[in-house]
Amino acid sequence: IELVGGLMIYLLITPDMPFDSEGDKIFFGIFHSISSFNNGGFSTVVDGMYTDFLRESYLMHAVVALLILLGAFGFTVMFDLFSPSLMRERLRHPWKRPQISTMLAVRTHVILIIVGAVLYLVAEWDTTLAGLNFTEKNITAIFQSISSRSAGLNTADVHSMSMATIMMLVFMMFVGGNTFSTAGGIKTSTFAIICINTYSVIRGKKNVEVLGRTIPNDIVLKALTVLVTFAGGMIICTYLLCLTEPQILAMEDRGFMDLLFEEVSALSTCGLSTGITGMLSDSGKTI
């Protein structure tokens, strides 16, 4: 996947991009393919995918987003969906379906991508997306919705985004990607089980059911434990940042959400930032 992705990125490099040699272009393609698939978020150029000569390379954005998506899907999900033997078996026996965990992870993943993209479009249509045509706006929104879950690459200026979008990105980073994936966060399966459990309690059901199957109570308790642990770490570390970074809180164009965003991004191993990383004190960087 990384080799194919690197080749596609290399082929999408245009002559006007500032690369000195073919070797630089090949390295750029391979590096960004590996960074994308493994949800690393590192880039060899200033400002990453938002740098001047990549900002309007929408086909490259689509390739990078697909690599991020495949990495965040998780290996067990990809093997269950795309293993040749399993695909042949499903063709012969249409009643056979992927594992419940796979279907739950994929559905939750896709729903979060769609919701994130729609919310991004609603909040940023006339601001950071102004001046783009309909297709470019949708590619940018989908890219941010996919990447914000844990990849850390961005095609828009995070600091210029509205508070509504910042809150949405915090939530997306908190959830993260699928289990056994290269993504961080509490994982989509954990989030889905907690939502389904909440719905079951509200409806007065004794058992938690997913796609016709009952989820054991110990699985539900583990999901709740992950949520409480992750949320506890988020609250404690953000509180400590509020103590160690009064200079950031005192800035006119900065505030509490910058610290919260930075902390959740770190805890979720996402890598996105509103631009305050270099402003942090040594204590803040340690946290």
LOMIKE-807880 format. One line per field, with one value per residue: residue in one letter; residue number from 0; x negated, y, z negated of N, C-alpha, C in turn. Coordinates in steps of 0.2 Angstrom, whole numbers, plus 5000, padded with zeros to 4 digits. Atoms other than C-alpha are relative to their C-alpha. Layout:
<nodes>
aa <- [A/...]
i <- [NUM/...]
n_u <- [X/...]
n_v <- [Y/...]
n_w <- [Z/...]
ca_u <- [X/...]
ca_v <- [Y/...]
ca_w <- [Z/...]
c_u <- [X/...]
c_v <- [Y/...]
c_w <- [Z/...]
</nodes>
This chain:
<nodes>
aa <- [I/E/L/V/G/G/L/M/I/Y/L/L/I/T/P/D/M/P/F/D/S/E/G/D/K/I/F/F/G/I/F/H/S/I/S/S/F/N/N/G/G/F/S/T/V/V/D/G/M/Y/T/D/F/L/R/E/S/Y/L/M/H/A/V/V/A/L/L/I/L/L/G/A/F/G/F/T/V/M/F/D/L/F/S/P/S/L/M/R/E/R/L/R/H/P/W/K/R/P/Q/I/S/T/M/L/A/V/R/T/H/V/I/L/I/I/V/G/A/V/L/Y/L/V/A/E/W/D/T/T/L/A/G/L/N/F/T/E/K/N/I/T/A/I/F/Q/S/I/S/S/R/S/A/G/L/N/T/A/D/V/H/S/M/S/M/A/T/I/M/M/L/V/F/M/M/F/V/G/G/N/T/F/S/T/A/G/G/I/K/T/S/T/F/A/I/I/C/I/N/T/Y/S/V/I/R/G/K/K/N/V/E/V/L/G/R/T/I/P/N/D/I/V/L/K/A/L/T/V/L/V/T/F/A/G/G/M/I/I/C/T/Y/L/L/C/L/T/E/P/Q/I/L/A/M/E/D/R/G/F/M/D/L/L/F/E/E/V/S/A/L/S/T/C/G/L/S/T/G/I/T/G/M/L/S/D/S/G/K/T/I]
i <- [0/1/2/3/4/5/6/7/8/9/10/11/12/13/14/15/16/17/18/19/20/21/22/23/24/25/26/27/28/29/30/31/32/33/34/35/36/37/38/39/40/41/42/43/44/45/46/47/48/49/50/51/52/53/54/55/56/57/58/59/60/61/62/63/64/65/66/67/68/69/70/71/72/73/74/75/76/77/78/79/80/81/82/83/84/85/86/87/88/89/90/91/92/93/94/95/96/97/98/99/100/101/102/103/104/105/106/107/108/109/110/111/112/113/114/115/116/117/118/119/120/121/122/123/124/125/126/127/128/129/130/131/132/133/134/135/136/137/138/139/140/141/142/143/144/145/146/147/148/149/150/151/152/153/154/155/156/157/158/159/160/161/162/163/164/165/166/167/168/169/170/171/172/173/174/175/176/177/178/179/180/181/182/183/184/185/186/187/188/189/190/191/192/193/194/195/196/197/198/199/200/201/202/203/204/205/206/207/208/209/210/211/212/213/214/215/216/217/218/219/220/221/222/223/224/225/226/227/228/229/230/231/232/233/234/235/236/237/238/239/240/241/242/243/244/245/246/247/248/249/250/251/252/253/254/255/256/257/258/259/260/261/262/263/264/265/266/267/268/269/270/271/272/273/274/275/276/277/278/279/280/281/282/283/284/285/286]
n_u <- [4996/5004/5003/4995/4999/5005/5000/4995/5002/5005/4997/4996/5004/5000/5007/5001/5001/5007/5004/5007/5002/4995/5000/4996/4993/4999/5001/4994/4994/5000/5000/4993/4996/5001/4997/4993/4997/5001/4997/5005/4999/5006/5001/5007/5000/4997/4992/4997/4996/4997/5005/4998/5000/4995/4993/4995/5001/4994/5000/5004/4996/4995/5005/5002/4994/4998/5005/4998/4994/5002/5004/4995/4995/5003/5002/4995/4994/5002/5001/4993/4996/5003/5004/4997/4996/4993/4995/4998/4995/4994/4997/4996/4995/4998/4997/5005/5002/5006/4999/4996/5005/5002/4994/4999/5006/4999/4995/5001/5005/4997/4995/5004/5003/4995/4998/5005/5000/4994/5001/5005/4997/4995/5004/5006/4998/5002/5006/5006/4999/4998/5005/5000/4993/4996/5005/5006/4997/4998/5007/5004/4996/5001/5007/5001/4996/5003/5006/5000/4999/5006/5005/5004/5001/4995/5000/4997/5003/4996/4999/4995/4994/4995/4999/4996/5004/5005/4996/4999/5006/5002/4996/5002/5006/4999/4998/5005/4998/4998/5005/5005/5002/5006/4997/5000/4993/4997/4998/4993/4996/4998/4995/4993/4997/4997/4994/4994/4998/4996/4993/4996/4997/4994/4995/4998/5002/5004/5006/5002/5000/5003/4999/4997/5004/5001/5006/5001/5001/5007/5002/4997/5004/5007/4999/4998/5006/5005/4997/5001/5007/5002/4998/5003/5006/4998/4998/5006/5006/4997/5001/5007/5002/4997/5005/5007/5000/4996/5002/4995/4993/4999/5000/4993/4998/5001/4996/5000/4999/5006/5004/4997/5001/5007/5001/4997/5004/5006/4997/4997/5005/4998/5005/4997/5001/4998/5006/5003/5005/5006/4999/4999/5006/5003/4995/4995/5002/5001/4993]
n_v <- [4994/4994/5000/4997/4993/4996/4999/4996/4994/4998/4999/4994/4994/4996/4997/4994/5001/4999/5006/4999/5006/5006/5003/4996/5002/5007/5000/4997/5005/5005/4998/4997/5006/5003/4995/5000/5006/5001/4995/4997/4993/4997/4998/4997/4993/4996/5000/5006/5000/4993/4996/4996/5004/5006/4997/5001/5006/5004/5007/5003/5000/5006/5006/5000/5001/5007/5003/4999/5004/5007/5001/5000/5005/5005/5006/5006/4998/5001/5007/5003/4998/5000/5006/5004/5006/4998/4997/5005/5004/4997/5000/5007/5001/4993/4999/4998/4993/4999/5000/4995/4995/4997/4996/4995/4995/4997/4995/4995/4996/4996/4995/4995/4996/4996/4995/4996/4996/4995/4995/4996/4996/4996/4995/4997/4999/4993/4997/5003/5003/4995/4999/5007/5002/5005/5006/4998/4999/5006/5004/4997/5002/5007/5001/4999/5004/5007/4999/4997/5005/5002/5000/4994/4996/4996/4996/4994/4996/5002/4994/4996/5003/4998/5004/5006/5005/5002/5005/5006/5003/5003/5006/5005/5002/5004/5006/5004/5004/5007/5004/5003/4996/4995/4994/5000/4999/5005/5005/4999/5006/4998/4995/5003/5004/4996/4996/5005/5001/4994/5001/5006/4998/4995/5004/5005/5007/5004/5002/4995/5004/4997/5004/5006/5004/4997/4999/5001/4994/4998/4996/4993/4997/4998/4994/4994/4999/4997/4994/4997/4999/4995/4993/4998/4998/4994/4994/4999/4997/4994/4996/4998/4995/4993/4997/4999/4995/4994/4996/5002/4998/4992/4997/4998/5004/5006/5001/5006/5005/5001/5004/5006/5003/5002/5006/5006/5002/5004/5006/5004/5000/4998/4996/4994/4995/4993/4996/4998/5004/4996/4995/5003/5000/5007/5004/5002/5005/5007/5002]
n_w <- [5000/5000/4993/4995/5002/4998/4993/4998/5002/4996/4994/5000/5001/4994/4998/5004/5007/5001/5001/4996/4997/5000/5006/5005/4999/5002/5007/5002/5000/5004/5007/5001/5000/5006/5005/5000/5002/5007/5004/5003/4999/4999/4993/4999/4998/5005/4999/4998/4994/4999/4997/4994/4994/5001/5003/4995/4997/5003/4999/5005/5006/5000/5001/5007/5004/4999/5004/5007/5002/5000/5006/5005/5000/5004/4996/5000/4996/4993/4999/5000/4995/4994/4999/4994/5001/5003/4995/4996/5004/5001/4994/4999/5005/5001/5007/5005/5001/5004/5007/5003/5001/4993/4998/5004/4999/4993/5000/5005/4997/4995/5003/5003/4995/4997/5005/5000/4994/5000/5005/4998/4995/5002/5004/4997/4993/4998/5004/4998/4994/4996/4994/4996/4996/5004/5000/5005/5007/5003/5001/5006/5006/5001/5002/5007/5004/5000/5003/5006/5005/5003/4995/5001/4994/4999/4994/5002/5005/5006/5004/4997/5001/5005/5006/4999/4997/5005/5004/4996/4999/5006/5001/4995/5002/5006/4997/4997/4995/5002/5004/4996/4994/5001/5003/5008/5002/5004/4995/4998/5003/5007/5000/4998/5005/5006/4997/5000/5007/5002/4997/5003/5007/4999/4998/5005/4998/5005/4997/4995/4994/4994/4994/5002/5005/5007/5002/5008/5005/5001/4995/5001/5006/4998/4996/5005/5004/4995/5000/5006/5001/4995/5001/5007/4998/4996/5005/5004/4997/4998/5006/5001/4995/5002/5005/4998/4994/5000/4995/4994/5001/5001/4993/4998/4995/5003/5006/5003/4995/4997/5004/5000/4993/5000/5004/4997/4994/5002/5003/4995/4995/4994/4997/4998/5005/4998/4999/5007/5002/5002/5005/5006/5004/5000/5004/4996/4995/5004/5001]
ca_u <- [5000/4986/4977/4992/4996/4979/4979/4996/4990/4974/4984/4995/4980/4980/4965/4969/4966/4949/4940/4921/4920/4930/4923/4931/4947/4946/4941/4956/4968/4962/4960/4978/4985/4978/4982/5000/5003/4996/5005/4989/4992/4974/4970/4953/4960/4965/4984/4986/5000/5005/4989/4990/4986/4997/5012/5021/5015/5032/5029/5014/5025/5037/5022/5016/5033/5036/5019/5024/5041/5033/5021/5035/5046/5034/5026/5039/5053/5043/5039/5057/5064/5051/5043/5045/5050/5064/5070/5071/5080/5093/5096/5100/5110/5118/5126/5109/5104/5088/5086/5097/5082/5077/5095/5096/5079/5082/5099/5094/5079/5089/5102/5089/5081/5097/5103/5086/5086/5103/5100/5084/5093/5107/5094/5081/5091/5088/5072/5058/5066/5071/5064/5065/5077/5089/5077/5062/5073/5079/5061/5054/5069/5067/5048/5049/5063/5052/5035/5041/5045/5026/5016/5010/5009/5019/5024/5031/5025/5031/5028/5040/5054/5070/5073/5086/5074/5060/5073/5077/5059/5056/5070/5064/5046/5053/5062/5048/5048/5051/5044/5028/5025/5011/5023/5024/5039/5051/5055/5071/5077/5076/5085/5099/5101/5103/5116/5126/5125/5132/5146/5150/5151/5162/5173/5174/5165/5157/5144/5133/5136/5126/5132/5142/5128/5127/5112/5105/5105/5086/5084/5095/5086/5069/5076/5082/5065/5055/5067/5065/5046/5044/5055/5047/5030/5037/5044/5029/5016/5027/5028/5009/5007/5018/5006/4990/4995/5003/4993/5004/5020/5016/5014/5028/5029/5026/5036/5041/5047/5029/5022/5036/5034/5015/5017/5030/5020/5005/5015/5023/5006/5013/5001/5013/5010/5017/4999/4994/4982/4967/4974/4976/4964/4953/4966/4979/4969/4965/4984]
ca_v <- [5000/5012/5008/5011/5027/5033/5030/5039/5054/5055/5054/5069/5080/5094/5103/5119/5111/5116/5099/5099/5081/5065/5058/5072/5068/5050/5053/5065/5052/5038/5048/5056/5039/5031/5046/5045/5027/5026/5041/5049/5067/5071/5081/5086/5103/5118/5118/5101/5098/5117/5123/5135/5123/5109/5119/5116/5099/5091/5075/5072/5077/5063/5050/5055/5055/5037/5032/5039/5030/5013/5015/5020/5006/4994/4978/4965/4975/4975/4957/4953/4963/4961/4944/4934/4918/4927/4937/4921/4912/4926/4926/4907/4909/4927/4924/4925/4942/4950/4949/4959/4969/4973/4979/4989/4998/5001/5009/5019/5025/5030/5039/5049/5054/5060/5069/5077/5083/5090/5099/5106/5112/5120/5130/5134/5137/5156/5157/5145/5137/5154/5156/5137/5129/5115/5101/5109/5113/5095/5087/5099/5095/5076/5077/5086/5075/5059/5067/5075/5058/5054/5058/5076/5082/5097/5106/5121/5134/5126/5143/5151/5139/5143/5138/5126/5117/5117/5108/5096/5092/5089/5077/5068/5067/5060/5046/5041/5027/5008/4995/4987/5002/5015/5028/5034/5039/5029/5019/5019/5002/5009/5024/5014/5002/5016/5025/5008/5005/5022/5019/5002/5010/5024/5011/5000/4985/4972/4967/4978/4971/4975/4969/4956/4950/4953/4961/4954/4965/4964/4971/4986/4989/4989/5002/5013/5010/5016/5031/5036/5034/5044/5058/5058/5060/5074/5084/5082/5087/5101/5108/5107/5116/5130/5132/5131/5142/5158/5167/5158/5161/5180/5182/5191/5178/5163/5154/5139/5130/5131/5122/5109/5106/5104/5091/5080/5080/5074/5061/5055/5055/5065/5079/5093/5110/5128/5134/5135/5121/5132/5144/5131/5132/5117/5111/5112/5103/5089/5088]
ca_w <- [5000/4996/5012/5023/5013/5015/5033/5035/5025/5036/5052/5046/5043/5056/5065/5055/5038/5031/5032/5037/5043/5047/5031/5021/5029/5026/5008/5006/5012/5002/4986/4987/4991/4976/4965/4971/4970/4953/4947/4943/4949/4952/4968/4976/4981/4971/4967/4973/4986/4983/4990/5005/5019/5012/5006/5022/5027/5024/5032/5021/5006/5011/5012/4995/4988/4995/4987/4970/4971/4975/4961/4949/4954/4946/4952/4945/4954/4970/4969/4965/4979/4993/4990/5007/4999/4988/5003/5014/5000/4998/5017/5016/5000/5001/4983/4975/4969/4962/4943/4932/4926/4944/4948/4933/4935/4954/4951/4936/4946/4961/4951/4942/4958/4966/4950/4949/4967/4966/4950/4957/4973/4963/4951/4964/4980/4981/4970/4973/4988/4996/5014/5018/5030/5024/5028/5019/5004/5002/5005/4991/4979/4982/4980/4963/4957/4961/4956/4940/4932/4930/4945/4941/4959/4964/4980/4971/4958/4941/4932/4944/4941/4932/4914/4919/4931/4917/4906/4919/4922/4904/4903/4919/4912/4895/4905/4916/4928/4928/4916/4922/4934/4935/4927/4909/4899/4889/4905/4915/4908/4890/4895/4904/4890/4877/4889/4891/4872/4869/4881/4874/4856/4862/4870/4855/4863/4852/4865/4877/4895/4911/4928/4919/4908/4889/4883/4866/4851/4849/4866/4862/4845/4854/4866/4852/4843/4859/4860/4842/4842/4858/4853/4835/4843/4855/4840/4829/4842/4849/4831/4829/4845/4839/4824/4834/4849/4843/4856/4870/4861/4859/4878/4887/4901/4890/4876/4867/4883/4890/4875/4875/4894/4891/4877/4885/4901/4891/4881/4897/4906/4919/4922/4927/4918/4919/4919/4900/4899/4900/4888/4874/4859/4855/4842/4855/4868/4854/4851]
c_u <- [4996/4996/5004/5002/4995/4999/5005/4998/4994/5003/5004/4996/4999/4994/4999/4998/4992/4996/4994/4999/5006/4999/5004/5007/5002/5000/5007/5006/5000/5001/5007/5005/5000/5003/5008/5003/5000/5002/4995/5001/4994/5000/4993/5000/5003/5007/5003/5004/5003/4995/5002/5001/5004/5007/5005/4999/5005/5000/4995/5003/5004/4996/4998/5005/5002/4994/5001/5006/4998/4996/5004/5005/4997/4999/5005/5006/4998/5000/5007/5004/4997/4996/5003/5004/5007/5004/5003/5005/5007/5003/5003/5006/5002/5003/4994/4997/4993/5002/5004/4996/4998/5006/5001/4995/5001/5006/4999/4995/5003/5004/4996/4997/5005/5003/4995/4999/5005/5000/4994/5002/5005/4996/4996/5002/4998/4994/4994/5001/5003/4995/4999/5006/5003/4996/4995/5003/5001/4993/4997/5004/4999/4993/4999/5004/4996/4993/5000/5001/4993/4994/4995/4999/5006/5000/5004/4997/5004/5001/5006/5007/5005/5000/5004/4996/4994/5003/5001/4994/4998/5004/4998/4993/5001/5002/4995/5002/5002/4995/4995/4998/4994/5002/5000/5007/5003/5002/5008/5005/5002/5005/5007/5003/5003/5007/5006/5002/5004/5007/5004/5002/5006/5006/5003/4998/4996/4993/4998/4999/4997/5001/5003/4996/5000/4993/4999/4999/4993/4997/5002/4996/4993/5000/5000/4993/4995/5003/4998/4992/4997/5002/4997/4993/5000/5001/4994/4995/5002/4999/4993/4998/5002/4996/4993/5000/5005/4998/5005/5007/5001/5000/5007/5003/4999/5005/5000/5001/4993/4996/5004/4999/4993/4999/5004/4997/4994/5002/5002/4994/5002/4995/5002/4998/5002/4994/4996/4995/4994/5000/5000/4993/4997/5004/5005/4998/4999/5007/5003]
c_v <- [5006/5001/5003/5007/5004/5002/5005/5007/5003/5002/5007/5006/5004/5004/5007/5000/5000/4994/5000/4994/4995/4996/5003/4998/4993/4999/5003/4995/4995/5002/5002/4994/4996/5004/5000/4994/4998/5005/5004/5008/5004/5002/5003/5007/5004/5000/4994/5000/5007/5004/5003/4996/4993/5001/4998/4994/4995/4993/4996/5000/4994/4994/5000/4999/4992/4996/5000/4996/4993/4999/5000/4995/4994/4993/4994/5002/4999/4993/4997/5002/4998/4993/4996/4994/5002/5003/4994/4996/5004/5000/4993/5000/5008/5001/5001/5007/5001/4999/5006/5006/5004/5005/5006/5006/5003/5005/5006/5005/5004/5005/5006/5004/5005/5005/5006/5005/5005/5006/5005/5005/5006/5006/5004/5003/5007/5003/4997/4997/5005/5000/4993/4998/4994/4994/5001/5000/4993/4996/5003/4998/4992/4999/5002/4996/4993/5002/5002/4994/4997/5002/5006/5004/5005/5004/5007/5003/4998/5006/5004/4997/5003/4996/4994/4994/4997/4995/4994/4996/4997/4994/4994/4997/4995/4993/4996/4996/4993/4996/4996/5004/5004/5006/5000/5001/4995/4994/5000/4994/5002/5005/4997/4996/5004/5003/4995/4998/5005/5000/4995/5002/5004/4996/4995/4993/4997/4999/5006/4995/5005/4996/4993/4995/5004/5001/4999/5006/5002/5004/5007/5003/5002/5006/5006/5001/5004/5007/5004/5002/5005/5007/5003/5003/5007/5006/5002/5004/5007/5005/5002/5005/5007/5003/5002/5005/5006/5005/4999/5003/5008/5003/5001/4995/4993/4999/4993/4994/4998/4994/4993/4996/4997/4993/4994/4998/4996/4993/4995/4998/5002/5005/5007/5006/5007/5004/5002/4996/5003/5005/4997/5001/4993/4996/4998/4995/4993/4997/4997]
c_w <- [5000/5006/5005/4998/5001/5007/5003/4998/5005/5007/5000/4999/5007/5001/4996/4993/4999/4998/5004/5004/5000/4993/4995/5001/4998/4992/4997/5000/4995/4993/4998/5000/4994/4994/5000/4998/4993/4995/4996/4999/5001/5008/5001/5002/4995/5001/5003/5007/5001/5003/5007/5006/5000/4998/5005/5004/4997/5001/4995/4993/5000/4999/4993/4996/5000/4996/4993/4998/5000/4994/4994/5000/4996/5004/4999/5004/5007/5002/5001/5006/5007/5001/5006/4998/4997/5005/5005/4996/4999/5007/5001/4995/4998/4993/4995/5001/4996/4992/4997/4998/5006/5002/4996/5001/5007/5000/4996/5004/5006/4998/4998/5005/5004/4995/5000/5006/5000/4995/5002/5006/4997/4996/5004/5007/5003/4996/5004/5007/5006/5006/5004/5003/4996/4999/4995/4993/4997/4999/4993/4994/4999/4997/4993/4996/4999/4996/4992/4994/4997/5004/4999/5006/5001/5006/4999/4994/4993/4996/5002/5000/4995/4994/5000/5004/4995/4995/5003/5001/4994/4999/5005/4998/4994/5002/5003/5006/4997/4996/5005/5006/4998/4997/4993/4998/4996/5004/5002/4997/4993/5000/5002/4995/4994/5003/5000/4993/4998/5003/4997/4993/5000/5002/4995/5001/4995/5003/5006/5007/5006/5006/4998/4996/4993/4998/4992/4996/4999/5005/4999/4994/5002/5004/4996/4996/5005/5000/4994/4999/5005/4998/4993/5002/5004/4995/4996/5004/5003/4994/4999/5005/4999/4994/5003/5006/5000/5005/5007/4998/5000/5007/5003/5005/4998/4994/4998/5006/5004/4996/5000/5007/5000/4996/5003/5006/4998/4997/5005/5005/5007/5004/5003/4994/5003/5000/4993/4998/4998/4995/4993/4996/5000/4996/5004/5005/4996/5000/5007]
</nodes>
